[in-house]
Amino acid sequence: MSHKHDHTLRALYAHPISMNIKWADVVKMLEHLGAEVEVVHGGREKVKLNGKEHTFHIPHSKAIDSKDEIMQIKHFLDECGIAPE
């Protein structure tokens, strides 16, 4: 995994929760991990990774601005067996 993708993954799991994570960086990291990302109706993106699927809201700003959204991403990554080393 590249340094940038590793940095994004670590930021998602940081405690306290980091609020300066860019959605585009998360999508690029997921694609690097082998995810299929598809834009669906209503400002959402469907992500398929390791046999799991989840639909995420695309933030209106460049950065993810909700702790709940970050927690959803973390839970999805946990389900897929992805975690920082």
C-alpha positions as CSV (number, residue, x, y, z in Angstrom):
1,M,0.0,0.0,0.0
2,S,1.3,3.4,-0.9
3,H,2.2,5.9,1.8
4,K,-0.8,8.1,1.0
5,H,-3.3,5.2,1.1
6,D,-1.7,4.0,4.4
7,H,-2.0,7.6,5.8
8,T,-5.7,7.7,4.9
9,L,-6.4,4.3,6.5
10,R,-4.6,5.3,9.7
11,A,-6.5,8.6,9.8
12,L,-9.8,6.7,9.6
13,Y,-8.8,4.7,12.7
14,A,-7.3,7.6,14.6
15,H,-8.4,8.3,18.1
16,P,-9.8,10.9,18.6
17,I,-11.6,10.8,15.2
18,S,-9.9,12.9,12.6
19,M,-12.2,15.3,10.8
20,N,-10.0,16.3,7.9
21,I,-10.2,13.1,5.8
22,K,-11.1,13.8,2.1
23,W,-13.7,11.6,0.6
24,A,-11.7,11.4,-2.7
25,D,-8.7,10.0,-0.7
26,V,-11.0,7.3,0.8
27,V,-12.4,6.3,-2.6
28,K,-8.8,6.1,-4.0
29,M,-7.7,3.9,-1.1
30,L,-10.7,1.6,-1.4
31,E,-10.1,1.2,-5.2
32,H,-6.4,0.5,-4.4
33,L,-7.6,-2.3,-2.1
34,G,-9.6,-3.8,-4.9
35,A,-13.0,-2.2,-4.3
36,E,-15.5,-1.5,-7.1
37,V,-17.0,2.0,-6.5
38,E,-20.1,3.0,-8.4
39,V,-22.0,6.3,-8.2
40,V,-25.7,5.6,-7.6
41,H,-28.8,7.8,-7.5
42,G,-29.1,10.4,-4.8
43,G,-25.5,11.5,-4.2
44,R,-24.4,8.1,-3.0
45,E,-21.6,5.7,-3.9
46,K,-21.9,1.9,-3.7
47,V,-18.7,0.1,-2.6
48,K,-18.1,-3.6,-3.1
49,L,-15.0,-5.1,-1.4
50,N,-14.1,-8.6,-0.4
51,G,-17.7,-9.9,-0.9
52,K,-19.2,-7.1,1.2
53,E,-21.3,-4.1,-0.1
54,H,-22.2,-0.8,1.4
55,T,-23.6,2.4,0.1
56,F,-22.1,5.7,1.4
57,H,-23.3,9.2,1.2
58,I,-21.0,11.5,-0.9
59,P,-20.1,14.5,1.3
60,H,-21.1,17.9,-0.2
61,S,-17.7,19.3,0.9
62,K,-14.4,17.7,0.0
63,A,-13.8,16.4,3.5
64,I,-16.0,14.0,5.4
65,D,-17.7,16.2,7.9
66,S,-19.5,13.6,10.1
67,K,-18.2,11.3,12.8
68,D,-21.0,8.9,11.9
69,E,-19.8,8.7,8.3
70,I,-16.3,7.9,9.4
71,M,-17.6,5.2,11.8
72,Q,-19.6,3.7,8.9
73,I,-16.4,3.5,6.8
74,K,-14.5,2.0,9.7
75,H,-17.2,-0.7,10.3
76,F,-17.3,-1.5,6.6
77,L,-13.5,-1.9,6.5
78,D,-13.6,-4.1,9.6
79,E,-16.2,-6.3,7.9
80,C,-13.9,-6.6,4.9
81,G,-10.9,-7.6,7.1
82,I,-9.1,-4.3,6.4
83,A,-7.2,-2.5,9.3
84,P,-4.0,-0.5,9.7
85,E,-1.0,-2.6,10.5
